[in-house]
């Protein structure tokens, strides 16, 4: 669980506190403003995002970004980025309804103008690009789940007495099993399979969350695994490994592009 907190005040010396609790493994998030929860949710495939909320008349946005190795958090209030050491923000603007007579209705037309302008611009291509990149990252990360799952199936099939298996599964666990049985006890060979399966399952968890290191590490290990298939001349396994590695490399590139792509083009204007 990662916790980040900002304490600041406005020109009237009113104090504010904004806190986020982020479970990076599950994607669950809580945003607490002055001791009151204003958001609780998230998603398992967590690649960052942005949350907008009202701060007693101030417009606030809390942005969550991923560097591939860690998450970073930015709080923006009325266009001002709040540093960790705090800041003084301008006082909140007066409510629009106190400045206008109840009988007049100029606000709907004024409010509609930005909406019409946004619709005239067509779809937000920046947001669409980001969605496509996120999907590439998730799809690439899911390959690690497939590798872990089919490696487990292969091990179960072997225990049941069959010598067939899925080509997407790993061979490195059998290599490690041989080393473990040679150096320790033959009855401990199953540990190698459990470690490899858990390793790729954990990589899937982090990769689908946008961790670039998970793609790099997993890609290198799976490349070594493919070399074992190459040494034994299993061409079906080599082809399947190549397909999986292509998806993993593509997702790694998408993570780098995602880091340089803003959340929305409209938010930057």
ABEGO torsion letter per residue (X at the ends): XBBBBBBBBBAAGBBBBBBBBBBAAAGBBBBBBGGBBABBEEBABBAEEBBBBBBGGBBBBBBBBBAGABBBBBBBBGGBBBBAAEBBBBBBBBBAAAABBAABBAAAAAAAAAAAAAAAAEBBAAAAAAAAAAAAAAAAAAAAAAAAAAAAAAAAAAAAGBABBBAABBAAAAAAAAAAAAABBAAAAAAAAAAAAAAAAAAAAAAAAGBAAAAAAAAAAAAAAAAAAAAAGBAAAAAAAAAAAAAAAAAAAAAAAAAABBABAAAAX
